């Protein structure tokens, strides 16, 4: 559902308990890299690239762990 958001959009989750997790911003940006703003703060291309790498790393770790 979230992946269907229009490109060039903004998302605010700052009042959601998930926003307290230290990696929530990179996880959201890595999952929804088309966001321009998250919690009213602009997302830079570098931040999005790092976030995508983080999400890909976490997914790889989960896949490897599930095979053991």
PEWOGI-V584558 format. One record per backbone hydrogen bond with DSSP energy under -1.0 kcal/mol. CO is the residue of the C=O (numbers start at 1). NH is the residue of the N-H. E is the energy in kcal/mol with one decimal. If there is no record, write none. Layout:
BEGIN
co=CO nh=NH e=E
co=CO nh=NH e=E
END
This chain:
BEGIN
co=1 nh=4 e=-1.3
co=2 nh=5 e=-2.0
co=9 nh=36 e=-2.8
co=9 nh=37 e=-1.3
co=11 nh=39 e=-3.3
co=13 nh=16 e=-2.3
co=16 nh=19 e=-2.0
co=17 nh=20 e=-1.8
co=18 nh=21 e=-1.9
co=21 nh=24 e=-1.7
co=23 nh=27 e=-2.2
co=24 nh=28 e=-2.8
co=25 nh=29 e=-2.7
co=26 nh=30 e=-2.5
co=27 nh=31 e=-1.6
co=28 nh=32 e=-2.6
co=32 nh=35 e=-2.0
co=36 nh=43 e=-2.9
co=37 nh=11 e=-1.7
co=38 nh=41 e=-1.4
co=41 nh=38 e=-2.4
co=44 nh=48 e=-2.4
co=45 nh=49 e=-2.4
co=46 nh=50 e=-2.5
co=47 nh=51 e=-2.3
co=48 nh=52 e=-2.6
co=49 nh=53 e=-2.0
co=50 nh=54 e=-2.2
co=51 nh=55 e=-2.5
co=52 nh=56 e=-2.6
co=53 nh=57 e=-2.3
co=54 nh=58 e=-2.7
co=55 nh=59 e=-2.6
co=56 nh=60 e=-2.3
co=57 nh=61 e=-2.4
co=58 nh=62 e=-2.3
co=59 nh=63 e=-2.5
co=60 nh=64 e=-2.5
co=61 nh=65 e=-2.5
co=62 nh=66 e=-2.1
END
